[in-house]
Amino acid sequence: MKRLVLCALIGGGIGAGVAFTRSDPTSGESEASNGMTNAAMTGVAGGALVGFVLDRRAKRKRKASALVGYADKARPKVDAAVEAAFSAAEVALPIIEARASAARERAKETAAQAAGVAKERAAEASAAARDKAAETAIHARHVAAERADLARHKVKKSGHSKAAKALDLLPV
């Protein structure tokens, strides 16, 4: 605001001075007075515009310098916080490594136990499958023997001697 008023006054003075030097001394007083007033007002407006622009620039620079000042004030605290974080990390690292190693060992033990349980269950499942396969084979053999007997009986009834001899050769 200070620059705006100051530049407006200077602009008005310059405008009036220019109007005075350009004025014709032979012309009437009121005509010269109007010209000087118009020139002074134009100078005031121009000076006010220049002052306004200078005020805005100064305000922006003040804000920027204030931010830099705050950053300079905060820098030691930020540096201290970073140092504290690094020292905390140095203290925590061995603890974290020890816990990770313990977790790794527990995971190995658990995996070994799971492998043992899986092996036992696989053995049980294979024994059950073997028993079931044996039962199925016995049943299939009985069914095959019955069908072979039926076929022999039908062939003997029908009088095909060669087919009957072939069926007698079956191991069932």
Disulfide bonds with the S-S distance in Angstrom:
none
